[in-house]
Amino acid sequence: MKPANDLSVRLGTLSLKNPVIPASGTFGFGLEMQDEYDLNLLGGISLKGSTLEPRFGNPTPRIAECREGLINSVGLQNPGIDALVGEKVPALRKVYDGCIIANISGFSVDEYVACCAKADGCEGIDILEINISCPNVHGGGMAFGTDPRLAATITREVKKVTSKPVYIKLSPNVTDIVAMARACEEAGADGLTLINTLLGMRIDIARRRPVVANKVGGFSGPAIFPLALRMVYQVAHACSVPVMGCGGVASAEDVIEMLMAGASAVQVGAENLRNPYACRDIIEALPAVMERLHIEDLNHLKIE
């Protein structure tokens, strides 16, 4: 029996002190919060998405508020993969001893491969999380994450250049999420993260134009939690690789629900933007929720 208040979980071959991980794009590179609370409370940190070259991102405005969520169209603003492996991760590793997840994006297979090869050489990175929601600029603009064959190709090629665990972050903007998940698993993915944001839109009815400059963006927040939970449940029961569940998670109870759906760890996204202390608060609330639900171990909660 695990000791009381032991929140540790297994994520593939890794052991995390708890299942709570800030999702990519909602926690910067971790260092931004180091003066607010002890980062070592966190089970892991998924860093801001990185591309091969630095990117300024999309025109402003980039954010639109919604009931029970928000729409963002930041456009992968980041300093580039060289800054990630040469500056950001080494600086974070000086103050954080948990799991560091590098979130990698690209606009061609070659870009994904080049980024992952560089990330593989960074000792401080524990997991590569591959964001396949980017448009394939050499394939007409279709996102890699909407075609199982393209997703499998990215997975296979990335696996050739790294020995680190590769988790593919799946887009929910597909007809069959299980088909996408199985394609990645069969191509060698060590795990899966789901879901990424859904496509959404807001219109300023006074100005008669879309609120965000890009017209549409990624919709996230509590409103998408039931959809995310359903997809995590389907994928976790169809695949044998570990799953990191995310999408609308905002409380300790949500974390337990994701674990019961089959997730091995849980990412918190939009809630960090509403409350920068969300992950800390969720972790602190978990023991009481576990006691109330008579849960002694956060592993093996998966229901049938």
C-alpha positions in Angstrom: 0.0 0.0 0.0 1.3 3.5 -0.9 1.7 5.9 2.0 -1.0 8.5 2.6 -0.9 11.5 0.3 1.3 9.7 -2.2 0.1 11.1 -5.5 2.7 9.5 -7.7 1.8 7.9 -11.1 3.6 6.0 -13.8 3.7 7.6 -17.3 5.2 4.9 -19.5 8.7 4.3 -18.2 8.7 7.5 -16.1 7.6 8.1 -12.5 5.9 11.4 -11.8 5.3 12.8 -8.3 1.7 13.5 -9.3 -0.4 13.4 -12.5 -0.8 17.2 -12.9 1.1 18.9 -15.8 0.6 22.4 -17.2 -0.3 22.1 -20.9 1.9 23.6 -23.6 1.2 27.2 -24.3 -0.4 27.9 -20.9 2.7 28.0 -18.7 5.4 29.5 -20.9 8.7 27.9 -20.3 8.1 27.3 -16.6 10.5 30.0 -15.5 7.8 32.6 -15.6 6.1 31.1 -12.5 9.2 30.2 -10.5 8.8 33.2 -8.2 5.1 32.5 -7.6 5.3 29.0 -6.2 7.6 26.0 -6.0 7.6 24.4 -9.5 8.7 21.1 -7.9 5.1 20.6 -6.8 4.3 19.8 -10.4 4.3 16.3 -11.9 5.6 17.6 -15.1 5.7 20.8 -17.3 4.8 20.8 -21.0 6.8 23.8 -22.4 5.6 26.4 -24.9 5.5 24.9 -28.4 8.8 25.3 -30.3 9.5 25.4 -34.1 12.7 25.2 -36.1 12.9 29.0 -36.5 11.8 31.7 -34.2 8.2 32.9 -34.9 6.5 36.2 -34.1 3.0 34.5 -34.3 -0.3 35.7 -35.7 -1.5 39.3 -35.9 -3.4 40.7 -32.9 -5.9 40.4 -31.5 -5.2 36.8 -30.7 -7.6 36.0 -27.8 -11.4 35.9 -27.6 -13.3 35.2 -24.4 -16.2 32.7 -24.5 -18.7 31.3 -22.1 -16.9 28.4 -20.3 -13.6 29.0 -22.3 -11.6 31.0 -24.7 -10.4 31.1 -28.3 -6.7 31.7 -29.0 -4.9 32.2 -32.3 -1.4 33.0 -31.0 0.3 31.3 -34.0 3.1 29.4 -32.3 5.0 32.5 -31.2 8.3 31.2 -29.8 12.1 31.8 -29.9 12.9 28.7 -31.9 14.3 25.2 -31.0 17.9 26.4 -30.5 16.8 28.8 -27.8 14.7 26.0 -26.2 17.6 23.5 -25.9 20.4 26.0 -25.4 18.7 28.4 -22.9 15.2 27.6 -21.8 15.5 24.0 -20.7 18.9 24.3 -19.0 17.6 27.3 -17.0 14.4 25.4 -16.0 16.4 22.3 -15.0 18.3 24.4 -12.5 15.1 25.0 -10.5 12.9 22.0 -11.5 13.6 18.3 -11.0 10.4 16.9 -12.5 9.4 15.7 -16.0 10.2 18.3 -18.7 8.2 17.9 -21.9 9.3 19.6 -25.0 6.3 20.4 -27.3 7.5 20.4 -30.9 5.7 21.9 -33.9 6.5 22.1 -37.6 5.2 22.8 -41.1 6.9 19.9 -42.9 8.2 16.5 -42.0 11.8 17.8 -42.3 11.0 20.5 -39.8 9.7 18.1 -37.2 12.7 15.8 -37.7 15.2 18.6 -37.4 13.6 19.9 -34.2 13.4 16.5 -32.6 17.0 15.7 -33.5 18.1 18.9 -31.7 15.8 18.2 -28.7 17.2 14.7 -28.5 20.6 16.2 -27.7 19.2 18.2 -24.8 19.8 16.2 -21.6 17.1 18.1 -19.6 14.2 17.0 -21.8 12.4 13.9 -20.7 9.6 13.6 -23.3 9.0 14.9 -26.8 5.4 15.9 -27.4 4.7 16.3 -31.1 2.0 18.8 -32.0 0.5 17.5 -35.3 -2.2 20.2 -35.5 0.1 22.4 -37.7 -0.8 22.9 -41.4 1.4 20.9 -43.8 2.7 23.6 -46.1 4.0 21.1 -48.6 0.6 19.3 -48.7 -1.9 22.0 -49.4 -2.3 23.3 -45.9 -4.1 20.3 -44.4 -3.1 19.7 -40.8 -0.9 16.7 -40.2 -3.3 15.7 -37.4 -6.3 15.2 -39.7 -4.8 12.4 -41.8 -3.7 9.1 -40.2 -1.1 8.5 -42.9 0.5 11.9 -42.4 0.4 11.4 -38.6 2.1 8.0 -38.9 4.7 9.4 -41.2 5.6 12.1 -38.7 5.7 9.5 -35.9 8.0 7.1 -37.8 10.4 9.8 -39.0 10.7 11.5 -35.6 11.4 8.1 -33.9 14.4 7.6 -36.1 16.2 10.6 -34.7 15.5 10.4 -30.9 15.8 7.9 -28.1 13.5 9.9 -25.9 9.8 8.9 -25.4 7.6 10.4 -28.2 4.1 11.4 -27.4 1.9 12.5 -30.3 -0.6 15.3 -29.4 -3.8 14.6 -31.3 -6.3 17.1 -32.7 -10.0 16.6 -31.9 -10.9 18.1 -35.3 -11.2 14.7 -36.9 -14.0 12.2 -37.7 -12.3 9.2 -36.0 -9.9 10.0 -33.1 -9.3 6.3 -32.6 -8.1 5.8 -36.1 -5.6 8.7 -35.6 -4.4 7.2 -32.3 -3.9 3.7 -33.7 -2.0 5.0 -36.7 0.5 6.8 -34.4 0.8 3.8 -32.1 1.4 1.4 -35.0 4.1 3.9 -36.3 5.9 3.7 -33.0 4.6 6.4 -30.7 5.5 5.8 -27.0 2.4 7.7 -25.9 -0.4 10.0 -26.9 -1.6 13.4 -25.6 -5.3 14.4 -26.3 -7.0 16.6 -26.9 -5.7 19.7 -28.5 -8.0 22.6 -29.0 -11.1 22.6 -31.2 -11.7 25.2 -33.9 -13.9 28.0 -32.7 -14.9 31.5 -33.6 -16.4 34.7 -32.1 -17.9 37.7 -33.9 -18.0 41.2 -32.6 -21.6 42.1 -33.4 -21.1 45.8 -32.9 -18.1 46.0 -35.3 -19.4 43.2 -37.6 -16.1 41.3 -37.8 -14.4 38.3 -36.2 -12.9 39.1 -32.8 -9.5 37.5 -33.5 -7.5 38.7 -36.5 -7.1 35.2 -37.8 -10.9 34.8 -37.8 -10.8 31.3 -36.2 -8.7 29.9 -33.4 -8.4 27.1 -30.9 -11.3 26.8 -28.5 -10.4 25.5 -25.0 -11.8 25.6 -21.5 -14.3 23.8 -19.3 -16.9 23.6 -22.2 -14.8 21.0 -24.0 -14.2 18.7 -21.0 -16.9 16.1 -21.8 -15.7 15.9 -25.4 -12.1 15.5 -24.3 -13.1 12.9 -21.7 -14.9 10.9 -24.3 -12.0 10.9 -26.7 -9.5 9.9 -23.9 -11.8 7.1 -22.9 -12.0 5.8 -26.5 -8.3 6.0 -27.2 -7.2 4.6 -23.8 -9.4 1.6 -24.4 -8.3 1.1 -28.1 -4.5 1.6 -27.6 -1.9 0.1 -25.3 0.4 3.2 -25.0 -0.1 5.6 -22.2 -2.3 8.7 -22.6 -1.9 12.2 -21.2 -5.5 13.6 -21.0 -6.2 17.2 -21.4 -9.1 19.5 -22.5 -11.1 21.6 -20.0 -9.5 20.2 -16.8 -10.1 22.7 -14.0 -10.3 20.8 -10.7 -9.0 17.9 -8.8 -12.3 16.1 -9.5 -11.6 16.6 -13.2 -8.2 15.0 -12.8 -9.7 11.9 -11.2 -12.3 11.7 -13.9 -9.6 11.8 -16.6 -7.6 9.1 -14.8 -10.8 7.0 -14.6 -11.3 7.5 -18.4 -7.8 5.9 -18.9 -5.3 8.7 -18.7 -2.0 8.1 -17.0 -1.4 11.8 -16.4 -3.5 14.9 -16.9 -2.6 18.3 -18.4 -4.2 21.5 -17.3 -4.5 24.2 -20.0 -6.9 27.1 -20.3 -7.5 27.1 -16.5 -3.9 28.3 -16.1 -4.7 31.4 -18.1 -7.7 32.1 -15.8 -5.9 31.3 -12.6 -2.0 31.0 -12.8 -2.1 29.0 -9.6 -4.5 26.4 -11.0 -2.1 23.5 -11.1 -0.8 24.2 -7.6 -4.4 24.4 -6.2 -5.4 21.2 -8.0 -2.5 19.3 -6.6 -3.2 20.6 -3.1 -6.8 19.5 -3.4 -6.1 16.0 -4.6 -5.5 14.3 -1.3 -8.9 15.4 0.2 -10.7 14.3 -3.0 -8.9 10.9 -2.9 -9.9 10.4 0.7 -13.5 11.3 0.0 -13.6 8.9 -2.9 -11.7 6.2 -0.9 -8.9 6.2 -3.5 -5.5 5.1 -2.2 -3.6 5.0 -5.5 -4.0 7.2 -8.6 -2.7 4.4 -10.8 -5.1 1.8 -12.2 -8.2 3.9 -11.9 -9.3 3.2 -15.5 -12.9 2.0 -15.7 -14.2 -0.4 -18.3 
